[in-house]
Amino acid sequence: MCKRMVLPLILLSLAMAMWAGSAFAYLINDTTFVRQNYSNNPGDGPGGWVDVIGPTDQFQIHGIDITVNNTTGVVTFDLYTNFDGDGYYTVGSSTAYLADFAIDTNLTDPLTFDYGARLLASYNGGDPKPSLTSLAQGVYKVNSWDTSKELFEPRSGLIYGGHWWNDPPTTAKEVNVAIAGVDGNALSAVWINGIFNLGGSGAPGSPKYQWQIQMYQTALTNNPGDPQPGMGLKEGDKIGLLWGGATCANDIIYGEWTVDIPDSGFTPIPEPGTLLLLGCGLLGLAGYGIRRKKKNA
């Protein structure tokens, strides 16, 4: 390899590494469609299926990443969205709040979302009701949900996300956005570890905010001796995750996650960007080695 070819190869490696560090690759991508409904309309609404309703720079959901820490026993859900870091959005006299996080452990159609994480820490009145005020922030076994249609249909002059659809599953469903009734106490605390302003434009691949939601691993498994056992999940189980972003569900994300809980605990998944960076480095070293070999010969 001639000398003039080595420098371009190194520059190409660096460029690929920089691209890997800046691009967003999610464990769950937003491939879910939402059907717009009109408030004060008892029907399902004439709106068609779209990715997001209203301004994308406000409601677009980009993806979800999931990481686990076997040392601390904490599971982290990173929600990438354009939804405001304040957790609410007001149009006229109506306010949409941060939606709760729905979890389905059965994956039968239609999904029931038998568990959920209540994300809104407090509620001081307003319109509409986001969750039961008696519930603390936490992970619960859920027996009933408030949907975006139930919350927004009685209002007037609003367009909102009334149903969601994903393939699979194929059945159109109303959007569970707020925990309404629970069985027992919280399985685990859940907390918003941070709301990070990413400085993105809001366009696809450039989210504005990263909501980092965390809960204890024992919420997913069964902790022997715990008076409030968890979901009873084990290695290889698959669960469905649904998040409406805001209670108006103007954008929705649904995806399935195969839980990896070996005897030694959770196993972290290498980041794609890290693997690409390693490959670029090996490529550069290989080119340098060939050049030295030919020079010595």
C-alpha positions as a printed Julia matrix, in Angstrom:
297×3 Matrix{Float64}:
   0.0     0.0    0.0
   1.54    3.29  -1.08
   2.1     6.09   1.37
  -0.51    8.36  -0.21
  -3.24    5.73   0.4
  -2.62    5.37   4.14
  -3.72    8.89   5.15
  -7.1     8.72   3.31
  -7.76    5.34   4.92
  -7.12    6.74   8.4
  -9.32    9.78   7.67
 -12.1     7.5    6.43
 -11.87    5.49   9.66
 -12.13    8.62  11.76
 -15.13    9.87   9.77
 -16.93    6.56  10.2
 -16.19    6.64  13.93
 -17.58   10.16  14.24
 -20.72    9.13  12.33
 -21.2     6.17  14.64
 -21.01    8.39  17.7
 -23.52   10.93  16.42
 -26.21    8.7   14.87
 -29.06    7.4   17.01
 -29.74    3.66  16.88
 -32.57    2.49  19.13
 -33.44   -0.89  20.57
 -37.09   -0.07  19.81
 -37.79    2.18  16.83
 -40.97    4.15  16.29
 -42.84    2.1   13.66
 -46.27    2.64  15.25
 -49.14    4.46  13.55
 -51.76    6.6   15.24
 -55.26    7.51  14.04
 -56.42   11.01  14.76
 -59.75   11.52  16.5
 -61.8    14.66  16.99
 -63.0    15.67  20.43
 -66.72   15.97  21.14
 -67.25   13.16  18.62
 -68.69    9.88  19.97
 -67.4     7.94  16.98
 -63.9     6.79  16.22
 -63.17    9.81  14.11
 -62.58   10.16  10.35
 -58.85   10.66  10.57
 -56.39    8.37   8.81
 -53.29    6.54  10.06
 -50.22    8.75  10.46
 -46.89    8.67  12.28
 -47.56   11.76  14.38
 -50.46   14.2   14.8
 -49.82   17.91  15.04
 -46.39   19.55  15.2
 -43.66   16.92  14.94
 -41.2    19.18  16.75
 -43.45   18.9   19.81
 -44.83   15.33  19.83
 -42.49   13.13  17.74
 -41.23   10.0   19.56
 -38.01    8.63  18.09
 -37.17    5.44  19.98
 -36.49    3.59  23.22
 -33.25    2.14  24.55
 -33.1    -0.32  27.46
 -30.04   -1.01  29.58
 -29.57   -2.99  32.76
 -27.01   -2.72  35.52
 -26.34   -6.04  37.19
 -24.4    -4.36  39.99
 -27.05   -1.89  41.1
 -30.05   -3.94  39.98
 -31.46   -0.95  38.1
 -33.17   -1.12  34.69
 -33.06    2.06  32.6
 -35.51    3.01  29.84
 -34.27    5.91  27.71
 -37.21    7.53  25.91
 -36.15    9.76  23.0
 -38.81   12.33  22.16
 -39.57   15.93  21.29
 -42.13   16.16  24.08
 -41.4    19.13  26.28
 -39.03   18.66  29.2
 -41.61   20.28  31.49
 -43.9    17.26  31.05
 -47.01   19.05  29.8
 -48.4    20.8   26.73
 -51.34   23.23  26.74
 -53.68   24.05  23.87
 -56.4    26.53  24.76
 -57.96   25.36  28.02
 -56.75   21.75  27.71
 -53.45   20.33  28.9
 -51.71   17.1   27.9
 -49.4    15.59  30.51
 -46.59   13.06  30.43
 -48.15    9.65  29.67
 -47.62    6.61  31.88
 -45.51    3.68  30.6
 -47.54    0.53  29.77
 -46.12   -3.02  30.0
 -47.75   -6.22  28.67
 -46.41   -9.59  29.83
 -48.83  -11.87  27.91
 -48.55  -10.6   24.3
 -52.0   -11.88  23.35
 -54.11   -9.89  20.88
 -55.66   -7.63  22.04
 -52.96   -6.57  24.45
 -54.1    -5.84  28.01
 -51.01   -4.11  29.45
 -51.27   -5.73  32.85
 -48.47   -3.64  34.35
 -47.45   -0.01  34.15
 -45.07    2.61  35.46
 -46.69    5.81  36.68
 -44.35    8.59  35.62
 -46.18   11.72  36.64
 -44.99   12.46  40.15
 -47.79   14.83  41.19
 -51.01   16.31  39.91
 -52.33   19.72  40.92
 -55.53   19.86  38.92
 -56.12   20.75  35.32
 -57.53   19.15  32.24
 -57.5    16.24  31.68
 -56.88   13.95  34.67
 -53.55   12.14  34.03
 -53.67    9.48  36.78
 -55.27    8.7   40.1
 -54.04   11.26  42.59
 -53.82    8.57  45.29
 -51.08    6.72  43.41
 -47.45    7.48  44.06
 -44.9     7.29  41.3
 -44.06    3.59  40.9
 -44.48    0.31  38.98
 -47.9    -1.3   39.51
 -50.0    -4.3   38.5
 -52.78   -2.51  36.62
 -56.45   -3.52  36.4
 -57.71   -0.49  34.45
 -56.34    2.29  32.26
 -57.56    5.68  31.15
 -57.21    6.02  27.37
 -56.59    9.15  25.36
 -60.09    8.8   23.9
 -61.69    8.7   27.35
 -59.75   11.77  28.44
 -60.09   13.92  25.33
 -63.34   12.89  23.65
 -65.47   15.07  26.0
 -63.42   18.18  25.13
 -64.13   20.47  22.23
 -62.06   21.7   19.34
 -59.18   19.21  19.73
 -57.51   16.65  17.48
 -55.75   13.84  19.34
 -54.49   10.28  18.91
 -57.46    8.0   19.51
 -56.09    4.62  18.37
 -52.77    2.98  17.61
 -51.72    0.22  15.24
 -48.53   -1.77  14.8
 -47.67   -4.91  12.83
 -47.61   -7.07  14.85
 -50.06   -6.83  16.58
 -52.6    -5.97  13.91
 -55.7    -5.0   15.91
 -56.29   -1.26  16.28
 -56.57   -0.28  19.94
 -57.28    2.74  22.08
 -54.18    4.23  23.66
 -53.51    3.49  27.34
 -52.04    6.73  28.67
 -52.81    6.89  32.41
 -53.02    4.25  35.14
 -56.54    4.3   36.59
 -56.77    1.25  38.89
 -54.17   -1.06  40.45
 -53.94   -4.31  42.43
 -51.83   -4.02  45.58
 -48.89   -1.81  46.31
 -46.11   -0.72  43.99
 -43.77   -3.49  42.8
 -40.91   -1.02  42.74
 -40.15    2.63  42.88
 -39.76    4.3   39.5
 -38.0     7.58  39.01
 -37.05   10.01  36.28
 -33.29    9.98  36.56
 -32.93   12.87  34.17
 -34.52   14.87  31.37
 -31.63   15.64  29.06
 -31.88   18.4   26.47
 -30.1    16.89  23.48
 -30.27   20.07  21.44
 -31.72   18.23  18.45
 -33.87   19.8   15.76
 -36.73   17.4   16.34
 -36.41   15.9   12.86
 -36.08   12.09  12.51
 -32.78   11.02  14.02
 -32.42   14.28  15.94
 -34.55   14.12  19.13
 -34.86   17.12  21.42
 -35.1    15.31  24.76
 -34.04   12.08  26.45
 -36.32   11.06  29.31
 -34.39    8.55  31.44
 -36.78    6.33  33.41
 -35.41    3.87  35.96
 -36.83    1.07  38.12
 -35.46   -1.8   40.16
 -34.85   -5.18  38.55
 -37.06   -6.84  41.18
 -40.11   -5.21  39.53
 -39.56   -7.54  36.56
 -38.61  -10.69  38.45
 -39.91  -12.4   41.56
 -37.88  -11.54  44.64
 -38.07  -14.43  47.13
 -39.52  -13.28  50.43
 -40.77   -9.98  49.01
 -44.34   -9.34  50.2
 -45.08   -7.64  46.88
 -43.6    -9.94  44.18
 -42.69   -8.65  40.75
 -43.86   -9.68  37.3
 -42.2   -13.09  37.47
 -40.22  -12.69  34.26
 -37.26  -14.91  33.44
 -34.63  -15.25  30.75
 -36.09  -15.33  27.26
 -39.5   -13.9   28.19
 -40.82  -11.25  25.87
 -42.84   -8.21  26.93
 -44.59   -5.43  25.08
 -43.88   -1.77  25.83
 -46.25    1.08  24.92
 -45.75    4.79  25.49
 -48.01    7.55  24.24
 -45.57   10.35  25.03
 -48.32   12.68  26.23
 -51.84   11.86  27.43
 -53.18   13.19  24.09
 -51.21   10.38  22.35
 -50.32   12.49  19.32
 -47.47   10.04  18.74
 -47.14    6.51  20.04
 -44.37    3.96  20.23
 -44.8     0.22  20.73
 -42.21   -2.52  20.67
 -41.27   -5.85  22.2
 -38.26   -6.58  24.37
 -36.82  -10.04  25.03
 -35.74   -9.98  28.66
 -32.3   -11.46  29.35
 -32.04  -12.47  33.0
 -29.44  -15.24  33.37
 -28.49  -16.65  36.76
 -25.66  -14.14  36.97
 -27.99  -11.24  36.31
 -28.67   -9.07  33.31
 -26.24   -9.07  30.4
 -25.61   -5.64  28.84
 -25.86   -5.42  25.02
 -22.87   -3.81  23.24
 -23.7    -0.51  21.56
 -23.61   -0.63  17.71
 -21.5     2.52  17.66
 -18.87    0.89  19.88
 -18.63   -2.15  17.58
 -18.29    0.07  14.48
 -15.58    2.15  16.12
 -13.62   -1.02  16.96
 -13.94   -2.23  13.35
 -12.68    1.07  11.98
  -9.66    0.97  14.26
  -8.76   -2.59  13.19
  -9.1    -1.56   9.53
  -6.67    1.3   10.01
  -4.15   -0.93  11.8
  -4.38   -3.53   9.03
  -3.59   -0.92   6.37
  -0.64    0.37   8.37
   0.69   -3.17   8.81
   0.53   -3.91   5.07
   2.41   -0.69   4.32
   5.21   -1.55   6.74
   5.47   -5.09   5.37
   5.88   -3.88   1.79
   8.4    -1.23   2.86
  10.56   -3.79   4.66
  10.39   -6.14   1.66
